[in-house]
């Protein structure tokens, strides 16, 4: 059976997904199980890998999520895994656990100081009291699109989120679990506005770890100028870059969607901060991706029929130091502008060229999503390949030892 007859299924009615399938001449699956590639939502993935059903993926089936992807994409689990990995590297005296003169872990401090509430409440209070003027950002662990996020600079501001406001504050009981992170109050601003980066990372295997980096991402800008003034603490259009939030602003421009291609951003940074600092910033971003993925390799259920295209959200401060905000299992594939449509169409086209090349169905040795032998496909570059291949880390990060540090 030719790959042109590959059968697809999707839980999303997004043009970028559907058009990619149709352009390839693939046919839409009309039954529950007779599919070759399934772009599923995270809820259906839970059903597919439910031990009670005993369902197993067929030899010629591919799914767009790993069974327990949430180890990286749920905010609290991501924090737990990164902290655990950091401790493990310390115990092993691994070179990546080295500290700088200020006592910071050079390679492992990839997220802001973060606690999980209510469990880490005592630890959070201890840290809070070290700098009572600091702002913190609180996020529900299981929600997206900026929903339920708020900023605090006083402990009593957490009370309104407790299940019962009459409870003693020391026994805080929240309606749902939250992560609370020290707010980055010195973000890099362009035109006085805060932004973050949405970057795409494709993982085709966790053991051995094989990671692809998409070279075209975008910066998402706030529509209102940034201020750390506590009077604007509740104005999320100043603090959050999520499109769902920014669309509420009167300044929102639907022609460009408040987005800027990362190639343009990189050129701007080189012009304003120099090439050396800009290159270092992006090398630090590659490090963030690598550390975050390495932190979950021991707990992620690896399945050769699975792949995952993550949406990484990265914030850069005014010293060009990036930090990881979160990792999305289902990054938006809705196009908010023509440029957005071109980017996302190209992204998906390159994903399918990697996981299901033209002869994928014809060659049984290629069944599974970890079979691509190329080092670059479209706008994807191989970032890390632990099966023995060269990678961007070894090639471009000689000063820090690149991936030799991760092995």
Secondary structure by P-SEA (a helix, b strand, c coil): cccccbbbbbccccaaaaaaaaaacbbbbccccccccccccaaaaaaaacccccccccccbbbcccccccccccaaaaaaaaaaaaaaaaaacccccccccccccccccccccccccccaaaaaaaaaaacccbbbbbbccccccccccccccccccccccccccccccccccccbbbbbccccccccccccccbbbbbbbbbcccccbbbbbccbbbbbbbcbbbbcccccccccccccccaaaaaacccccccccccccaaaaaaaaaaaccaaaaaaaaaaaaaaaaaaaaacccccccccccccbbbbbbbbccccbbbbcccccccccccccaaaaaaaaaaaaaaaaaccccccccccccccccccccccccccccccccccccccccccccccccccccc
